[in-house]
Amino acid sequence: MNLQRHWLMTGAAVIAALGVGFGAAQLMKPSAAFPEADPEEGHEEARGAVVALTPDKAAAAGVSVVGLQRGGGAELKLPGRVVFAPGAEAAVDAPLAGAVTRVHVGLGDQVAAGSPLVTLRSPDGAASRAEADAASAQVDAARAAERRDRTLFEQGWVSQARLDVTAAEARRAEADLRAARARVGAYGAPGSNGLTVVRSPIAGVVTRISAAPGQVLHEEVLQVAAVSDPSRVELVFEAPPAAAALLRVGDTLESSIAGANAVSGVVVAIAPANEAGVVIVRARPTGVVPPAGSVVSARVTAGAGAGAIVVPLDAVQTLEGVASVFVVEADGFRARPVVTGRTLDGRIEIVSGLTGSERIAGAGAFLLKAELAKGEVEHGH
């Protein structure tokens, strides 16, 4: 009997111990009424933050606006270079031979269209001016003879045939004068002393000076300077026909320059394949204008429109610990949190946070981040 009571008491103690342990476990377990905090809960301000800046002002500040692309498919790289656009570069020749008397500009000088570059003295220029002056005198004499013969014809002293000959001589003298004046204009309007001013045909920067005071220019070598407009450049790429078939006029090409920011360009022309089977693709840069002579490379993705959204690596900025991009909206650039994925060759995959139809800040997005931080500091004070 005592043995039976001992085992009963032992069992009760074990059951009590199990009950206490279960209760402690329940107290240690997180309550369903208090869920874990959302890791993005503290970033609502970053999600709604707006930098009040128009795309035009952003571009002037160095911020480019790019459309979204999708990865997937085969990616091709197109080699290219930055060249001056048609009409943006001028090799200026003297219109005639002569001796240089003055150089008006130096390398790097900004000039307007019509600005003087050099002045030269030319015997041919003096001769052309003398011919024009002589032709003008011939016109005066021929017109006077025509007036005289017309008066005499009206009085019956000369015949109609005589008047017709005099009138024809006046018309020929006028034609000779027009030709002489055109020659003077082509020679840069030299004075009677033969001094001719060579002027810039375009506005831009002087990139080369080929003349010096005292130098005699001959017909074989007449170049005096070169002027280029650095704001008017194009991106020119060489593409195989297969890659060119993926492009259309108006498409945006994302390009990169070694040691510089990414450059976006809008395709303006696609030439047919040449004898070597190469297609020339011309694009107009948007945003930051790269310097002429730079080497660029562009990416063309086959099967565009499939796969994850990819953006330039510079477009993703960290705001309060959250990866974000700046989306273009009516009131400016709005910071939007995103989830990023893999990175490849200057681009980063966006797993979520964007629909694919947005336009975002690309190169220079860090300037918007700095502006946002500046605004928060001022607001705090």
Order of alpha helices (4+ residues) and beta strands (2+ residues): alpha-alpha-beta-alpha-beta-beta-beta-beta-beta-beta-beta-alpha-alpha-beta-beta-beta-beta-beta-alpha-beta-beta-beta-beta-beta-beta-beta-beta-beta-beta-beta-alpha
